[in-house]
Amino acid sequence: MNFLAHLYLSGNENEDILLGNFSADFVKGKQKLSYQSDVQKGFELHYFIDDFTDTHIETKKACELLKTDFGRYSGVIVDVFFDHFLSKNFSKYHSEKIEIFAEKMYILFQKKILIFPEKLQEMLPYMISQNWLVRYADFDGLHKSLQGITRRAKYAPDLTQSIAILENQYEIFENCFLNFFLN
């Protein structure tokens, strides 16, 4: 769940595209058609970003470091790790500090909460109160994020165990992110 990357890559011009990009994983099937066209464009942007990320050589390289222990969940973990590096280095990529960017996003989410699917509406208060977008930068925040994904995913191994692999191979993961994100 690379929430920060999806928000960052949405740009600032259109709130509805940003909201669609942010919420696409929570909107299933024909539900998508009930949203206005700019939100649907946001869904499409989300799928494009996911496809680009999933097929990128640096993402695949990072996933290989986790594949033995986490199998099909390796991609999910790499998404979270990449949000870690983006949050940690946000000022290199954006004119605003991560704290200001995150606060703007949280205000927008609260203002538009009723357009989100129920599961996302239930999750948002936790995301906001625990400041996920900023907290991705520290290991405690990573742990909480991976713990939440483990709790919500059926049959997932304990994804928090991946943090030890990140710590042991931090420079390799960071280089994968930098090579990916600079493309």
HELIX and SHEET records of a PDB file:
HELIX    1   1 PHE A    3  LEU A    9  1                                   7    
HELIX    2   2 GLU A   15  SER A   23  1                                   9    
HELIX    3   3 ALA A   24  PHE A   26  5                                   3    
HELIX    4   4 GLY A   29  SER A   34  5                                   6    
HELIX    5   5 SER A   37  THR A   55  1                                  19    
HELIX    6   6 ILE A   57  PHE A   70  1                                  14    
HELIX    7   7 GLY A   71  TYR A   73  5                                   3    
HELIX    8   8 SER A   74  LYS A   88  1                                  15    
HELIX    9   9 PHE A   90  TYR A   93  1                                   4    
HELIX   10  10 ILE A   98  LYS A  111  1                                  14    
HELIX   11  11 ILE A  113  ILE A  115  5                                   3    
HELIX   12  12 GLU A  118  SER A  129  1                                  12    
HELIX   13  13 TRP A  132  ARG A  135  1                                   4    
HELIX   14  14 PHE A  139  ARG A  152  1                                  14    
HELIX   15  15 LEU A  159  GLN A  161  5                                   3    
HELIX   16  16 SER A  162  ASN A  168  1                                   7    
HELIX   17  17 TYR A  170  PHE A  181  1                                  12    
END                                                                             
